[in-house]
């Protein structure tokens, strides 16, 4: 326990913020269900979404990667009492929309907007939702780092990966949106030089959710409204349940990749020992017979101490934190030390 204290003033501390990034690759082999015998794809009795794990989900080593589900707006042309799980698909869309887009002035849930301005422009009314686990996204997905490649053409099942489509949040580092109750989000495009009104989805960085227009998985991009055939994603969304739709969508995925972000906040304390400070040790063996054991070898015969530990105390002299030095530092009346102590939180 210290017997001598030195006050740390505001000029002796500084707060810093550091962003750490980690690359997260998710291969299509995992997404499609590599462990078919044991099962890394988990279905639920409620049938409202499907979970993807990196290992058989009954194993203690398994990590949850993301959930996949589909839904459409009540205003969608797919919404009909004859559509399979119609109410559940509408509820899923509304749940996602009210969290990510919010409500308008009438109290109605907003629909996902193609260009993010929440105006009367094109709405994304039939969507695929990928909800990534916090284990992967950490504090948020790094802007302009999200990419997803998937098969196009033909039916939803048995994709041909020779014809891939890649989408990404191009230019999102400087052009992201902030008008969502869930935080910042970017627009997903199919071209690296996007133009206004060509968005095909949205990526919500803090929420860790990707919202994709279902037409991306159709046999042709920009299919005419109201015109579908049995090979179209619209036919699948209306005739199949959510689990079957999720199975078909997963089998199309070739690769998903993004960088996550961990925000590290720190307070740095500069602990200064001036020439007249801490020249004597608090170790009881420092004295013998009321005399100092350790003396300098100079003619001045100065006292010598060695600094090994820094303790941070409250105003009531209660020990709050301890920092250990990598090696003892010699302290005499002829030198001064400034020790940099960092607290991360």
ABEGO torsion letter per residue (X at the ends): XBABBBBBBAAABBBBBBBBBBBBBBBAAAAAGABAAAEABBBBAAGABBBBBABBAABAABBBABBBBBBBBAABAABBAABBGAAAAAAAAAAAAAAAAEBBAAGBBBBBBAAGAGBABBBBABBBBBBBBAAAAEABBBBGABBBBBBBEEBABGBBAABBBBBBBBGAAAABBAABAAEBBBBBBABABBBBGABAEBBBAAAGBBBBBAAAABABBGBBBGBBBAABAAAAAAABBAAAAAAAAAAABABBBBBBBBBBBBBBBBBBBBAABGABBABAAABBGGBBABBBABAAGBBBBBBABBBBBBAAGBBABBBBBABBBBBBAABBBBBBBBBBX
